[in-house]
């Protein structure tokens, strides 16, 4: 009986080892197919990551969030719900582009959620078209959102998510 248990255990390990690369390949394929690519081009053409499930918290969705974009964004995988973006302000600097503004969180996310951050590291494989890095915060409880795409780490601070939009991405939140 002990030999059978050992064989089953070994089989389980072998199966697990071979399954893990398949899951990694799925993530890599998902990133390569553009489904994890956001863009920030103007006040009228931009995206932000949001949970794939309505009312899911931002923090819980950091690993599997999906891009939502303005209706006139070419190849937008998902369009923001009508009225979700209340205000938006585009800014372009030497090494970055950004959009800051306000949201009506009641239309898609949990309005009491303190928010969280999506960035070049999470969800895995996420990109901002034309840039090396990005940082994207959504703060449902205060109605703020922000996204900045940049080519240098100094312009995209991904290490202070608790500091919030106004600190990490200074801009217009009116």
Secondary structure, DSSP 8 states (H G I E B T S, - for coil): -HHHHHHHHHHHHHHHHHHHHHHHHHHHHHHHTTTTEE-B-SSSSBEEEE-SSTT--TGGGTTT-EEEE-TTSTT-SSB--TTSEEEEEEEE-SSEEEEEEEE-GGGTS-TT---EEEETTBSTT-EETT-SEEEEEEETTTTEEEEEEESSTTTS--S-GGG-HHHHS-S---
